[in-house]
Every structure is written in structure tokens, then in C-alpha cells.
């Protein structure tokens, strides 16, 4: 079983870096409603579309998701 997306995303946090995925990770950490246990793209995507005002573009989520899949490949 792979780890939830949120757990991966937290590895991308950094107070000094300013790339889009890092900013997303830093913001998601402060989102108390983020689906922290989910491994499901559609569930997280739907959540972010409705509640991710801190996400400038869903392309950022897609980039982070690709990294997540690459790092959790069996």
C-alpha cells in the first residue's frame, strides 16, 4: 500500500523555496480539511477544485500528483 498523497506532499514543504509545488505543499499543510488519508486522484482533485483557493492552477496539483506516482511506483 502506498502512502497517502498528503504525506508525500508534506515532503515537498520548504520555507525557503518558491516553486509552485512547494508553495502548494506549504499551503496544504495549513488546510485542516484536506483529505489527508486519500490516495485517490479524483477525490483530491474534486476537493481542490471546490476548496483549494490557495492553488493557482490545477496544473500544479497535476505536477505534484505525477511526482507522487513516480515516487510510489512499485
N, C-alpha and C positions, 0 to 999 in steps of 0.2 A: 504494500500500500504506500502510495506516495504521500508526502506531507501536503497539508492544505496550502492553497495559493498564498494566503495571508502570511503564513510562516515563511515561505520563500520571499515574499515581498519585503518582509522586515529585514532580510539580509541586504537589501538594496539601500537602506537608510544611511544617510551621511549628512551631518550638519554643514559640511563644507562644500560638497559637490552640488552643482546646479543643473545637471542634466534632467530631462523630463521624467525618466523613470524614478530617479532619486527623489525628485520633488513629489511625485505621486506617492512613493513609499512613505515619505515624511508626513504627508497629509493623511494617508490612510491610517497611520498609527493613531491619529487623533480622532478618528471616526469610530465612535463607540458602537455603531450599528453595523459596521462592515461584517459580512458573512465570514467570520474568521475560521470556521471549520470546513468551508466548502472547497472542493476540488473540481467543481463544475463550471465550465466556461459560461454557459448560458445563464446560470443563476447569478454569477458575479457580474456579468455584463449587464443583465437586467437591473440589478441593484445599482450599479454605477450610472446607468442611463437615467435613473429616477432620483438618485441621491448623491451622485458624485460631482457636485458643483465645483469641487476643488480640482477636477480633472479637466484640463483644457480641451482635450480631444480623446475620443475612444481609441485613436491610433496609439496613444501612449499605453493604454491598457493592453492592446494587442501586442505591442512590443514586449511589455513585461510578461504577458502570457507565453509568448514564444520562448523567452529566456527560461521561464518556469518549466515548460515542457522539455526544453533541451537539457536542463539540469536534473530532471527527474526521469529521463529516459531509462528504460530497463536494459 
